[in-house]
Amino acid sequence: MQEILAPLMFGSLILFLLIGYPVAFSLAAVGLLFGWIGIEQGLLAPTLIQALPRQVFDIMKNDTLLAIPFFTFMGLILERSGMAEDMLQTIGQLFGRVRGGIAYAVIFVGALLAATTGVVAASVISMGLISLPVMLRNGYDKRLAAGVIAASGTLAQIIPPSLVLIVLADQLGTSVGDMYAGAMLPGLLLTGLYVLYVLGMSIMRPASVPALPPEARTLQGAALARRVLVSLLPPLLLIFLVLGTIAFVPHYRDGQWVFEGIATPTEGGAMGAVGALLLALANRRLDLTLLKQA
């Protein structure tokens, strides 16, 4: 019985999720159910159930985990206000003359969305809704278009402020800033590899990644520069400001430069949430409906 409990727990969780039960309650239900089974089988002590309330309150008092709703709120404000779509369109216009330009835009915006939402589902859904119709309409290979969107969406797992890294740092008892600093280079390397793949496809199979036709490149010269200043730079500055205060501020110590943070992840997340609200307000897109959705 002891050997098959773990597979049974996993299968039961999948069953709950397929039924449509919320994830949080599915996890709790499966845990309680198999806790009871373990007690009945003599594998667990009944006193473990009595420790549940204390464990719940310990998690509720964890300041580090407050960063999760802050970063999620920040990303949803940027996404629901249309700023993420503006970023994609702006980068698409910048790379429009290049073969695979829309794919490059999807990868770069996917990395930027990862650094704002920290949530894989939000990145994939928003990128799919925004970019997939545009890519298919311009003759991109369906497999490449879907693959680029799925791959760039999963960058939210590793590029800070990844919510996975926050939870992992809490469980390991280490600094979130150290986790962010360690994950930044692999995340950027993964982004670069995606770009290299699209570049290789544009060389070997140019028909699968066509450039934007001239009639689709509506912004040029001063108009394009103005669009970059308005739509692209403010979210970028917000991202670098938030991440920089958490993990990437240089300090000179013991004869060498080290990178540390001057803000906790919770403080950085709160600052990012306020910054996203200010950006939405500056773009005249902040209203009560948007706040309720976020």
LINSUL-V106477 format. One record per backbone hydrogen bond with DSSP energy under -1.0 kcal/mol. CO is the residue of the C=O (numbers start at 1). NH is the residue of the N-H. Records with the same first field share a line. If there is no record, write none. Layout:
CO = NH, NH
This chain:
4 = 8
5 = 9
6 = 10
7 = 11
8 = 12
9 = 13
10 = 14
11 = 15
12 = 16
13 = 17
14 = 18
15 = 19
16 = 21
22 = 26
23 = 27
24 = 28
25 = 29
26 = 30
27 = 31
28 = 32
29 = 33
30 = 34
31 = 35
32 = 36
33 = 37
34 = 38
35 = 39
36 = 40
37 = 41
38 = 43, 44
39 = 42
45 = 48
46 = 49
49 = 52
51 = 55
52 = 56
53 = 57
54 = 58
55 = 59
56 = 60
57 = 61
59 = 62
63 = 66
64 = 67
65 = 68
66 = 70
67 = 71
68 = 72
69 = 73
70 = 74
71 = 75
72 = 76
73 = 77
74 = 78
75 = 79
76 = 80
77 = 81
78 = 84
79 = 82
82 = 86
83 = 87
84 = 88
85 = 89
86 = 90
87 = 91
88 = 92
89 = 93
90 = 94
91 = 95
95 = 98
96 = 212
98 = 101
100 = 104
101 = 105
102 = 106
103 = 107
104 = 108
105 = 109
106 = 110
107 = 111
108 = 112
109 = 113
110 = 114
111 = 115
113 = 116, 117
118 = 163
119 = 123
120 = 124
121 = 125
122 = 126
123 = 127
124 = 128
125 = 129
126 = 130
127 = 131
131 = 135
132 = 136
133 = 137
134 = 138
135 = 140
136 = 139
141 = 145
142 = 146
143 = 147
144 = 148
145 = 149
146 = 150
147 = 151
148 = 152
149 = 153
150 = 154
153 = 156
154 = 157
155 = 158, 159
162 = 166
163 = 167
164 = 168
165 = 169
166 = 170
167 = 171
168 = 172
169 = 173, 174
175 = 179
176 = 180
177 = 181
178 = 182
179 = 183
180 = 184
183 = 187
184 = 188
185 = 189
186 = 190
187 = 191
188 = 192
189 = 193
190 = 194
191 = 195
192 = 196
193 = 197
194 = 198
195 = 199
196 = 200
197 = 201
198 = 202
199 = 203
200 = 204
201 = 205
205 = 208
208 = 141
213 = 216
216 = 218
220 = 223
221 = 225
222 = 226
223 = 227
224 = 228
225 = 229
226 = 230
227 = 231
228 = 232, 233
232 = 236
233 = 237
234 = 238
235 = 239
236 = 240
237 = 241
238 = 242
239 = 243
240 = 244
241 = 245
242 = 246
243 = 247
244 = 248
245 = 262, 263
249 = 260
251 = 258
253 = 256
256 = 253
258 = 251
260 = 249
264 = 268
265 = 269
266 = 270
267 = 271
268 = 272
269 = 273
270 = 274
271 = 275
272 = 276
273 = 277
274 = 278
275 = 279
276 = 280
277 = 281
278 = 282
279 = 283
280 = 285
281 = 284
287 = 291
288 = 292
289 = 293
290 = 294
